[in-house]
């Protein structure tokens, strides 16, 4: 593990994208957000993921040279076609559109189809927070999780974000519908560790904490068992139907995770909450939560999003921790 | 257990409310929805809950004679004060307002404060579906669940609904953030049964499937462990901040579960999805899900909301199953 300054990371990623004829604005945006993901501790969707993104570009699964186009709009509701473009560019644009619609209508909702992996879901929640708005967004994915009672993966793990701006550190939930990501399972396999809670089912259909067994069976556990499976399906129905895009089921037939469907909602709550009352409500709720009695476990009592700031500050000061092999792989993309 | 025709139930409940000087429109609405809850299989929030509601009315915790009032509005975003009125009346009204706003803006969002228990969360999702719209709604509750790493309950279990209309049976997720409700735990205690999955923590802080231990410790398990705790907090922040109402923390100081905060979103997706494309997307996704390979367990493979229709049809034909003691208790309220 080495530490590299964020600016060096960003400039390196940007140049690699420019070398592939990615338009300058898109290259800058993608490099900035991927760097930020690592800076803020979401390493799995930061630098570590960059070689895979470049692979998708080189294989022409992701088109770098397109912008989303409006399909339909009515008031504060729009749907857009991402034209198989860069997932970060499309998603950032669509949350931006939702924010613009919310400025006019108090709330805005944009559905997006035919887009690619948006990398870190939280990015678009923070985008809303930076505009002073609450944000909700979700995406579907390739089928990677069985529904409850089933053995074959027909649901996506469909990350969901709820974000609420707060001056002392935004409230931000970014959660997939599987208890553990395949990335987390693979890391545990490499370290020869068991997961602390049921990670899924083994090939015989027994519930197991063994990450290798779940990676082999492809039967990850939904959060809350039947509940997470149901919520995953609902998120998929919303994302695909609002955008007239692919459901997880349809994505599964494409070969590779592409042409996804997403939904972005921004709420300009300050329009209806004059003064500092909303801020005080958040402050009091956070303070009450953090005053919880610890249960004696090693699990820290935090509010969602709390730990991001300190990770960011440390990584800004000391550099972003990067696996040397990953960084070598990135530099080999020049 | 006996079976009583839905009309008899509805007329009985309505008369009991009228006898308490509940305005006729409110009495009819509350009786209708509580009857429907039992008719459609949500017994815990149907007739079984009616005596408790009447108790709250008799103790003047719930005011039967008020209507919600508009506090602020901007475009498609409004917040309303429920004035400690009937939870069903307030919530139905606010999803109705969200639907009206969505007719004008494509999407509508209404936040509600100072309301009472809405009984069955699904009610307001179905309300959106009946208007041909997608619906999202959520409520906070009294603090009844510890956050992750904590021993004392400072989060609500904050039910969340996502509903999408479909001609062959609406897609509807209605889920609390705790793995099991206290009602489900209490039922299991009565039957001397263990829960199939971790229900919470016992008094010593050990994870347990024993419902009696969890009822005693008040430490129910969030769905997906840390994930459900985080989502619960985010739902609470949204519901309380958008409405300038009570957070779960503030509700906990009131003594009793009252003056809750809720959020209602309706999306008139047909405005941007011409033709039958959205319907076909739902149909294909449902068919693909139901074609899952069974895992050999007794867990049925269903889409969320699927089982409601058959329960409703049976209960319409044969009458609603009601515990005789509960029905005696209801009739004693005359």
Contacts between the chains, C-beta under 8 A, distances in Angstrom:
chain1	res1	chain2	res2	distance
A	71	B	272	7.4
A	72	B	271	7.6
A	72	B	272	3.8
A	72	B	273	7.2
A	72	B	274	7.3
A	73	B	106	7.9
A	73	B	272	6.5
A	74	B	105	7.9
A	74	B	106	4.3
A	74	B	268	7.4
A	74	B	271	3.8
A	74	B	272	5.6
A	75	B	76	7.1
A	75	B	104	6.6
A	75	B	105	3.8
A	75	B	106	4.0
A	75	B	107	7.4
A	75	B	271	7.7
A	76	B	75	7.1
A	76	B	76	5.3
A	76	B	105	4.5
A	76	B	106	5.2
A	76	B	107	5.1
A	77	B	105	7.3
A	77	B	106	2.8
A	77	B	107	5.0
A	77	B	267	6.6
A	77	B	268	7.0
A	77	B	269	7.3
A	77	B	271	6.2
A	77	B	272	5.6
A	78	B	106	7.9
A	78	B	272	6.7
A	79	B	272	5.0
A	79	B	273	7.3
A	104	B	75	6.6
A	105	B	74	8.0
A	105	B	75	3.8
A	105	B	76	4.5
A	105	B	77	7.3
A	105	B	105	5.0
A	105	B	107	7.8
A	106	B	73	7.9
A	106	B	74	4.3
A	106	B	75	4.0
A	106	B	76	5.2
A	106	B	77	2.8
A	106	B	78	7.9
A	106	B	109	7.1
A	107	B	75	7.4
A	107	B	76	5.1
A	107	B	77	5.0
A	107	B	105	7.7
A	107	B	107	5.7
A	107	B	108	7.5
A	107	B	109	4.6
A	107	B	265	7.7
A	108	B	107	7.5
A	109	B	106	7.1
A	109	B	107	4.6
A	109	B	267	6.3
A	111	B	272	7.5
A	134	B	238	6.3
A	134	B	241	7.7
A	134	B	242	7.3
A	146	B	292	6.6
A	146	B	295	7.0
A	147	B	289	5.9
A	147	B	292	5.6
A	147	B	301	6.2
A	148	B	299	5.4
A	148	B	301	7.5
A	149	B	292	7.5
A	149	B	294	6.3
A	149	B	295	5.9
A	149	B	297	5.9
A	149	B	299	3.4
A	149	B	300	5.8
A	149	B	301	4.6
A	149	B	302	7.9
A	150	B	292	3.5
A	150	B	293	6.1
A	150	B	294	6.5
A	150	B	295	5.7
A	150	B	301	5.4
A	151	B	292	7.5
A	151	B	293	4.6
A	151	B	294	6.9
A	151	B	295	4.2
A	151	B	296	7.5
A	152	B	292	5.8
A	152	B	293	4.6
A	154	B	288	5.8
A	154	B	289	5.7
A	154	B	291	7.8
A	154	B	292	5.3
A	155	B	289	7.4
A	160	B	231	7.8
A	162	B	231	7.0
A	162	B	234	4.0
A	162	B	235	7.2
A	162	B	238	6.6
A	163	B	234	7.9
A	164	B	234	6.9
A	164	B	237	4.9
A	164	B	238	6.3
A	164	B	241	6.5
A	171	B	233	7.1
A	171	B	234	6.0
A	171	B	237	5.2
A	172	B	234	7.9
A	173	B	230	4.7
A	173	B	231	5.5
A	173	B	233	7.6
A	173	B	234	4.4
A	175	B	224	7.4
A	175	B	227	4.8
A	175	B	230	6.7
A	175	B	231	6.5
A	179	B	224	5.8
A	179	B	225	7.6
A	179	B	227	7.6
A	197	B	225	6.1
A	201	B	295	7.0
A	205	B	295	5.3
A	205	B	296	5.5
A	205	B	297	7.3
A	219	B	295	7.9
A	223	B	223	5.5
A	223	B	224	2.7
A	223	B	225	8.0
A	223	B	227	5.1
A	223	B	228	6.6
A	224	B	175	7.4
A	224	B	179	5.8
A	224	B	223	2.8
A	224	B	224	5.2
A	224	B	228	6.2
A	225	B	179	7.6
A	225	B	197	6.1
A	225	B	223	8.0
A	226	B	299	7.2
A	227	B	175	4.8
A	227	B	179	7.6
A	227	B	223	5.1
A	228	B	223	6.7
A	228	B	224	6.2
A	230	B	173	4.7
A	230	B	175	6.7
A	230	B	304	3.9
A	231	B	160	7.8
A	231	B	162	7.0
A	231	B	173	5.4
A	231	B	175	6.5
A	233	B	171	7.1
A	233	B	173	7.6
A	233	B	285	7.5
A	233	B	289	6.4
A	233	B	303	6.1
A	233	B	304	5.9
A	234	B	162	4.0
A	234	B	163	7.9
A	234	B	164	6.9
A	234	B	171	6.0
A	234	B	172	7.9
A	234	B	173	4.4
A	234	B	304	6.0
A	235	B	162	7.2
A	236	B	285	6.4
A	237	B	164	4.9
A	237	B	171	5.2
A	237	B	281	7.7
A	237	B	282	5.9
A	237	B	285	6.1
A	238	B	134	6.3
A	238	B	162	6.6
A	238	B	164	6.3
A	240	B	281	5.1
A	240	B	285	6.8
A	241	B	134	7.7
A	241	B	164	6.5
A	241	B	269	6.6
A	241	B	273	6.9
A	241	B	278	4.3
A	241	B	281	5.0
A	241	B	282	5.9
A	242	B	134	7.3
A	242	B	267	7.0
A	242	B	269	5.2
A	242	B	272	7.5
A	242	B	273	7.1
A	242	B	278	7.7
A	244	B	273	5.6
A	244	B	277	5.0
A	244	B	278	6.5
A	244	B	281	7.0
A	245	B	281	8.0
A	247	B	281	5.9
A	247	B	284	6.7
A	247	B	285	4.2
A	247	B	288	7.6
A	248	B	285	7.5
A	249	B	284	6.4
A	249	B	285	5.2
A	249	B	288	3.7
A	249	B	289	7.3
A	250	B	281	7.9
A	250	B	284	7.0
A	250	B	285	7.9
A	265	B	107	7.7
A	265	B	265	7.6
A	267	B	77	6.6
A	267	B	109	6.3
A	267	B	242	6.9
A	268	B	74	7.4
A	268	B	77	7.0
A	269	B	77	7.3
A	269	B	241	6.5
A	269	B	242	5.2
A	271	B	72	7.6
A	271	B	74	3.8
A	271	B	75	7.7
A	271	B	77	6.3
A	272	B	71	7.4
A	272	B	72	3.8
A	272	B	73	6.5
A	272	B	74	5.6
A	272	B	77	5.6
A	272	B	78	6.6
A	272	B	79	5.0
A	272	B	111	7.5
A	272	B	242	7.5
A	273	B	72	7.2
A	273	B	79	7.3
A	273	B	241	6.9
A	273	B	242	7.1
A	273	B	244	5.6
A	274	B	72	7.3
A	277	B	244	5.0
A	278	B	241	4.3
A	278	B	242	7.7
A	278	B	244	6.5
A	281	B	237	7.7
A	281	B	240	5.1
A	281	B	241	5.0
A	281	B	244	7.0
A	281	B	247	5.9
A	281	B	250	7.9
A	282	B	237	5.9
A	282	B	241	5.9
A	284	B	247	6.8
A	284	B	249	6.4
A	284	B	250	7.0
A	285	B	233	7.5
A	285	B	236	6.5
A	285	B	237	6.1
A	285	B	240	6.8
A	285	B	247	4.2
A	285	B	248	7.5
A	285	B	249	5.2
A	285	B	250	7.9
A	288	B	154	5.8
A	288	B	247	7.6
A	288	B	249	3.7
A	289	B	147	5.9
A	289	B	154	5.7
A	289	B	155	7.4
A	289	B	233	6.4
A	289	B	249	7.3
A	291	B	154	7.8
A	292	B	146	6.6
A	292	B	147	5.7
A	292	B	149	7.5
A	292	B	150	3.5
A	292	B	151	7.5
A	292	B	152	5.8
A	292	B	154	5.3
A	293	B	150	6.1
A	293	B	151	4.6
A	293	B	152	4.6
A	294	B	149	6.3
A	294	B	150	6.5
A	294	B	151	6.9
A	295	B	146	7.0
A	295	B	149	5.9
A	295	B	150	5.6
A	295	B	151	4.2
A	295	B	201	7.0
A	295	B	205	5.3
A	295	B	219	7.9
A	296	B	151	7.5
A	296	B	205	5.6
A	297	B	149	5.9
A	297	B	205	7.2
A	299	B	148	5.4
A	299	B	149	3.4
A	299	B	226	7.2
A	300	B	149	5.8
A	301	B	147	6.2
A	301	B	148	7.5
A	301	B	149	4.5
A	301	B	150	5.4
A	302	B	149	7.9
A	303	B	233	6.1
A	304	B	230	3.9
A	304	B	233	5.9
A	304	B	234	6.0
